């Protein structure tokens, strides 16, 4: 009986890891898809200035931020950081109307976009503070 409980605990732990991984993957894929769809409706040259672009791309960052309290533990892995930064870079390049070959850091500085991992870490901190006050 004890062995069965231990096996169940191991399986639950493995399922939680897989769930966090897939939630992060899904959020990044959905945000990237939204970014590409928004980019299709805007002209690269002669289109809207960076302020309206930034506003439209805030939708994509909201998609990434949604449910961070559930899958925030997945942010500890390097792979997930890379996926999130890749998605942010896609948004930043579109906001700046820059070339794809431009470095990520430079595009983020030009567009005044904060790295998404920092934003998500702040969201987790605020979520934890809010939940601790209710108890």
C-alpha positions as CSV (number, residue, x, y, z in Angstrom):
1,X,0.0,0.0,0.0
2,X,2.8,2.4,0.9
3,X,4.6,1.6,-2.4
4,X,1.5,2.5,-4.3
5,X,1.1,5.8,-2.5
6,X,4.8,6.7,-3.3
7,X,4.3,5.7,-6.9
8,X,1.2,8.0,-7.1
9,X,3.1,10.9,-5.6
10,X,5.9,10.4,-8.1
11,X,3.4,10.4,-11.0
12,X,1.7,13.5,-9.7
13,X,5.0,15.3,-9.5
14,X,5.8,14.3,-13.0
15,X,2.4,15.4,-14.3
16,X,2.8,18.8,-12.6
17,X,6.2,19.3,-14.4
18,X,4.6,18.3,-17.7
19,X,1.6,20.6,-17.1
20,X,3.9,23.6,-16.3
21,X,5.9,22.9,-19.4
22,X,2.9,22.7,-21.7
23,X,1.2,25.8,-20.2
24,X,4.3,27.8,-20.9
25,X,4.6,26.4,-24.4
26,X,0.9,27.1,-25.1
27,X,1.2,30.7,-23.7
28,X,4.2,31.4,-25.9
29,X,2.7,29.9,-29.0
30,X,-0.6,31.7,-28.6
31,X,1.2,35.0,-27.9
32,X,3.5,34.6,-30.9
33,X,0.5,33.7,-33.1
34,X,-1.3,36.8,-31.9
35,X,1.8,39.0,-32.5
36,X,2.0,37.7,-36.1
37,X,-1.7,38.3,-36.7
38,X,-1.5,41.9,-35.4
39,X,1.7,42.5,-37.5
40,X,-0.2,41.4,-40.6
41,X,-2.7,44.2,-40.2
42,X,0.0,46.9,-39.7
43,X,2.3,48.2,-42.4
44,X,6.0,48.0,-41.7
45,X,6.9,51.2,-43.5
46,X,4.5,54.1,-43.2
47,X,2.2,52.4,-40.8
48,X,1.3,53.4,-37.2
49,X,4.0,54.9,-35.0
50,X,5.4,52.9,-32.1
51,X,2.8,54.0,-29.5
52,X,-0.2,52.4,-31.2
53,X,2.0,49.4,-32.0
54,X,3.0,49.1,-28.4
55,X,-0.6,49.3,-27.3
56,X,-1.6,46.5,-29.8
57,X,1.2,44.3,-28.7
58,X,0.3,44.7,-25.1
59,X,-2.4,42.1,-26.0
60,X,0.3,39.6,-26.6
61,X,2.1,40.3,-23.4
62,X,-1.3,39.9,-21.6
63,X,-1.6,36.5,-23.1
64,X,1.8,35.6,-21.6
65,X,1.0,37.0,-18.2
66,X,-2.4,35.3,-17.9
67,X,-2.3,32.4,-15.4
68,X,1.3,33.1,-14.3
69,X,0.3,32.1,-10.8
70,X,-0.4,28.6,-12.0
71,X,2.7,28.0,-14.1
72,X,5.1,30.4,-12.5
73,X,7.2,27.6,-11.2
74,X,8.2,26.7,-14.8
75,X,10.1,30.0,-15.0
76,X,13.0,28.5,-13.2
77,X,14.2,26.6,-16.3
78,X,16.5,28.1,-18.9
79,X,14.5,26.7,-21.7
80,X,11.3,28.5,-20.6
81,X,13.3,31.8,-20.2
82,X,14.5,31.4,-23.8
83,X,11.0,30.7,-25.1
84,X,9.6,33.8,-23.4
85,X,12.5,36.0,-24.6
86,X,12.0,34.7,-28.1
87,X,8.3,35.7,-28.0
88,X,9.2,39.2,-26.5
89,X,11.8,39.7,-29.2
90,X,9.2,39.0,-31.9
91,X,6.9,41.7,-30.3
92,X,9.8,44.2,-29.9
93,X,11.0,43.9,-33.5
94,X,7.4,44.5,-34.7
95,X,7.0,47.5,-32.4
96,X,10.3,49.1,-33.5
97,X,9.7,48.2,-37.2
98,X,13.3,46.9,-37.1
99,X,15.2,44.3,-39.0
100,X,15.1,40.7,-37.7
101,X,18.9,40.7,-37.4
102,X,18.9,43.5,-34.7
103,X,20.0,42.2,-31.3
104,X,17.3,41.5,-28.7
105,X,18.7,43.9,-26.1
106,X,18.9,46.8,-28.6
107,X,15.3,46.3,-29.7
108,X,14.1,46.2,-26.1
109,X,15.9,49.4,-25.3
110,X,14.6,51.2,-28.4
111,X,11.0,50.1,-27.8
112,X,11.3,50.6,-24.0
113,X,10.0,47.1,-23.3
114,X,11.0,45.5,-20.1
115,X,12.1,41.8,-20.4
116,X,9.1,39.6,-20.0
117,X,10.8,37.4,-17.4
118,X,11.1,40.4,-15.1
119,X,7.5,41.3,-15.6
120,X,6.4,37.7,-14.9
121,X,8.5,37.5,-11.7
122,X,6.9,40.7,-10.5
123,X,3.5,39.3,-11.2
124,X,4.3,36.2,-9.1
125,X,5.5,38.4,-6.2
126,X,2.3,40.5,-6.3
127,X,0.1,37.4,-6.5
128,X,1.8,35.9,-3.5
129,X,1.6,39.1,-1.5
130,X,-2.1,39.4,-2.3
131,X,-2.8,35.7,-1.2
132,X,-0.8,36.1,2.0
133,X,-2.9,39.2,3.0
134,X,-6.1,37.3,2.6
135,X,-5.0,34.6,5.1
